[in-house]
Amino acid sequence: MNNNNFANILHDLRSKHNLSMSELASILGFKTKSAINQFEKSASLPSFHTLLKMANFFCVSLDYLTGRSNDPEYEEFLPPAEEAFFNHPTTSQDLIDKYKHDKATYPIELAPVYLRSYESVRNDHSQE
């Protein structure tokens, strides 16, 4: 993996998702933004586990994240669905945070399933 490619890709993905370094660090389970800062400066590389979390969260393949491919694969269909979920008036911040945590933790292929299940939870709560 080329450090500079990875650093640029990570920065671009974080910017595209309008996340601060601190927000991304929190989603990935880091206590401070320093790890993200080091990754984006090409000063260090993440562990494989962290790479998986990043790929899952950003809806991209590991090959794309590490600069081995120009095709992000999953990026096309999930973000519009997530945006609709996040911007729905009855979606709570707690539900959004839980979804983001689960998305970073589980395989990206399951993200649409989790998104649908969180929409069901939201709809159940809004009908109460």
N, C-alpha and C positions, 0 to 999 in steps of 0.2 A: 504494500500500500504506500503510495506516495503521500508524504505528510502534507505537502502544499495543496495537492488536489483535495484531500480529505478536509483540510482546514477551510478551503474556499467553499466546498460543497456544504459543509456544516453551517458556515456563516450565511450562505445564501438561503438554505432551508430555514434557519432560525429567523432570518429577516422576512422571508416570504410568509411565515406564520405569525409575524408580529410579536415575537417573543423576546424578552430581555434575556441576558445570560443568566440572571438569577431565576427567572421563571423556568427556563429550560433545565437548569440545575436541579430545581425542586422537583420537576416532573420526573427526572431521571434518578432521583434519590440522593443527590449530592447536597450537603449542608450549605455550601457557598458556591458562588459563581466561578471560583478560581479554576476549577477543572475545565469548565467550558472555555474560559479565557485561554488556558494552556493549549487546549485542542485547537482553537481558532488561530493561535499564534504559531502553530506547528511545533510547539515546545514539548508536547507529549502526545501519545496516542491512547485512546480508550481501550479498555479491556474488551474482549469478545462479547461478554455479557452486556456491556454498555453499548457496544455497536448494535447489538440486536435490539435493545430498547430504543435506540435512536431510529433505526430503520423502521421498527414498528410504529413509533410515534409519528414519524414524518410520512408514513405510507410509501416508503421506497424500498427497493431491494438492497441487500448488502453490497452487491456489485456496483450499484449506482452510488451508494454512500461512500464507498471506498475508491471511487474513480475508475472502476474497471468496466463500466458501462455508461452509456449516455441515456439509457432508457430507464426512467424511474419506475416503470411498471404499474404499481398500485396507485400512484399519485393522481391519476385522472378521475376516478370515480368516487373516491371516499371524501375528499375535502368538501365538495358541494353538499353532500348529505350531512356532514358534520356541521357545516356552517348553518344549515337550516335548523339542526338540533340545538346548537349553541344559542342561536338568536330567537328561538321560540319563546314567547313571553312566559310560559309556565315552566321552562327548564331552570331549575335551581343551580346555583353555583356549586353546591355540594355534589349534585349529580354530574355536572360537567367535570369537576375535579376527579371524581371516582372513575368516570369513563376514561379520562386522560391517563390516569394511573394504570387502569386495566389494559388500555391500548398499548402502553409502553411495556407492559409485563408479558402479555400473551402474543402468540404468533399473529402477524398482520392479517393472515387469511381469515382470522376470526373477528376482526374489527367490525365488518358489517353485521355480524351476528350480535356482537355486544352492543352496537349502536341501536339495532332494532329492539333489543331487550331493554335498554335504557329509555328508549322512546316509550315503550309499554309502561315502564315504571312511572315515567313522567305523566303519561296520560291517565294512569290509575290514580295518581295523587291529585291531579287537577280536577278529577270528577268527584272527589270527596267533598 
